[in-house]
Every structure is written in structure tokens, then in C-alpha cells.
Amino acid sequence: MIYLDNNATTPLDPAVAASISLELEKQHANAGSQHQAGRMARRTLESAREVIAKLFGLNCSDIHADHVVVTSGATEANNLALRGLLANKIGSCARVVISSQEHPSVDQCVEFLAAAGHSVVRVNSLSNGTIDLDHLESVVDGDTAAVSVIHANNETGIIQPLAQISEICRQAGAPLHTDAVQAVGKTEWDFQAIPVASATISAHKLHGPVGVGALLVRHGTDLYPQITGGFQQQGFRAGTESVFMAVALAKTLELCFGADAQGYRHALCALRDRFEAQITSDIPDVQVIGSDVSRVPHTSCLSFQGLDRQAIQMALDAADICCSTGSACASGSSEPSPTLISMGLSPEVIEGAVRFSFGRFNTVDEIDSACERISSVIKHLRR
Ligand SMILES: Cc1ncc(COP(=O)(O)O)c(C=O)c1O
């Protein structure tokens, strides 16, 4: 089997698995307990948090410290960011602005906010897949309670111009949240260089475990907790902290931001370019979505014109290739992708679009073999 669905989830890195079992064996006490076992757990937890903060360039000083809120994953982090920014606007009709290509964990979250009486504006995409900055500028103002723009789209890999977006939001005085799940580790990502109020990350997209992620929160962001109870995580998220999950997240990020981070990105880029070059030379009428704009190096969204995406995915599955027809969180739905619709692509192009995504454990041999199999499957389906 060749696994080319790394945007849905990635295989666990054995080094992360080892760090998890080590921490589990230690049977940490509750990091909130005041006895020495609790203090030991607290130290392990805070060291993990510090590793995460430093890797992202968060300000760790006491007075203006940014926060790492460890969550159950990116879905929770996105919900915390948006609901948390809106929480003190109950009873008023606040405006929330999002792009038209958000992951369901943002898109469906704002549907909930709309049902609660807030107004939601979705900013148009340009045909190249980037956000329409003029439209954004025209809808964001001082009354905007939150703006959310995905940094790199999970279906196309297209990178949004976050620096320009954050400047528009800064000038309007509107807090900007970004879902950076698919951008982190695949681009140079620095919390200080990109002035967002908050950003979401998830371990399982980076060869870490499913079930842990974080919301990076800039100092001074007016964010209300969405899970209430004890005063864990400086009050941003109640509930006994999971020491081993925080350690796993830190280890995942350390490996990802390690000495050879740039080499890893180049390797991914080389795999993707090799893949796209072979597919487009072997198969006629293939469109590479987003080929003329900046994309993350691990995502290739290809449209095989005249074919149905579900039929392609099933036939490739039978040929032992794992790929996807869009966001795994929307799978099961046969609805066409809102991201591709927002780019104004024709129904035929959208109908034939399939996502291939690469990871640290994919090899050149796998790419070559996958290309041969894809070529033969597509030719067979077109016959
Ligand atoms: C861009 C993006 N945001 C959010 C998520 C949700 O992540 P998690 O599974 O950690 O909740 C995903 C994963 O599907 C994603 O690709």
C-alpha cells in the first residue's frame, strides 16, 4: 500500500511513539497537585510547553508572555479561538469574517455563531485560490470581533498571504486567527513574524499522535475559555492536563523543526514535483490546482477531467493507493468542495479533483510506483 493521504493524518514517528511510552510508564501524578510527585509532573509539563513556545518564537517573558494552550487537537483549538473571541459579545450581533476555504472546524463553528445571532461574512477567493484582499478590506472594521483565515489550505495546499491579511486586520483593529495546521512544518513558521492573535496546530499532521494540538495565543488577546472548571492552563482550558500528550506534541514539533527542517521541506517539494511532472506527462487533461501560486510542498490537488472523484478514489484504493477526495472531516459527504467552488473552477474540474499528500516516510520509489498505478487506473477509467 502507498499512503498518499498525509493531510488527513500522518504515520506516527517511532521517536514520538517512544517518548509517549516513556511518559506513560512514568505514571505522572496530577500536574495540579502540590506534593512532590505533582510538582515533578508540572515540571515535565511546563518544559514541554516551553519547548513548543520556543520553537514557534513565542514571547516567554513573564509580563508579556504568549500562551500555549494544549488542546485535544486542531478542531478544539479553532473552536476555542472563534467562540472564545466572541464569548463576551453575547446579546450583541458581532461580525465574524472568515475565508471561503476554511476547514469544517472553522466553517461549521461560525455556522453555530451565526445561529447564536452573530453575523458571518465569507471573503471571496480569487481564481488562483488566494483570498480577495480588497473584499477582505471592505468587510473588516473595528466592530469585527474575529477574522479567521486558513494559512495553507488542506485540499489545495495554497498558501494565503498572511502578512498582508494581518496588516489589514491590524489597521482595522480586528483580531486575526489562523488555522496553521497544514502550514506548520511545511513553511518557515514564526509566531513573531506573522502577527496573528492566535494560531492552531495539530500533532497528527506532523507524524505525532491524534488527539493533541494547541492554540498559540498572543499576550493580551481577549479570549474566553470554552471548557470551564478548574484553573488549568492559565484559565484558558479547564481539565486535568495530559502530561504525556504535551510531551508528545513537543517531541513531534522538535523533530519537525529539527536541524534538517529545511532539508525535509526540500525533500517533500522534490517528491511533489516529481509526482506532478510524471502524472502530467503520462496522462492528458490533468489540471494541477494552484500551480501558479505559492503552495505548501506536501500537497498536490489534481483534477482528472471527465472523471468522477469518488470513482477515481475507489479505483486507486483498489490499486493500493490511499488518497482523498477532499477534507477527511467532510468525507462521507458527496458535496463538491467549497474550497474549489470558491475559486470559480468549473463543475467538471471540481468533479474530477483528487488530493494526494506526502509525508516524511514517503520515498521516491513509492512516488514512481504510485505514478505508474495512477496512470493505468486513469487510462482504464477513461476507456
Ligand atoms: C486545516 C485543518 N484544520 C483543522 C483540522 C482538524 O484537525 P484535528 O484532527 O486535530 O482536529 C485539520 C485536519 O483535518 C486540517 O487539515
The ligand as a Gaussian input file, in Angstrom:
#p B3LYP/6-31G(d) Opt

LIG

0 1
 C       -6.526000      22.692000       8.070000
 C       -7.062000      21.783000       9.136000
 N       -7.626000      22.304000      10.232000
 C       -8.113000      21.549000      11.209000
 C       -8.059000      20.178000      11.139000
 C       -8.635000      19.356000      12.270000
 O       -7.578000      18.781000      12.990000
 P       -7.795000      17.779000      14.216000
 O       -7.990000      16.437000      13.606000
 O       -6.527000      17.871000      15.009000
 O       -8.968000      18.235000      14.984000
 C       -7.482000      19.579000      10.010000
 C       -7.447000      18.108000       9.865000
 O       -8.266000      17.509000       9.230000
 C       -6.962000      20.399000       8.983000
 O       -6.406000      19.889000       7.884000

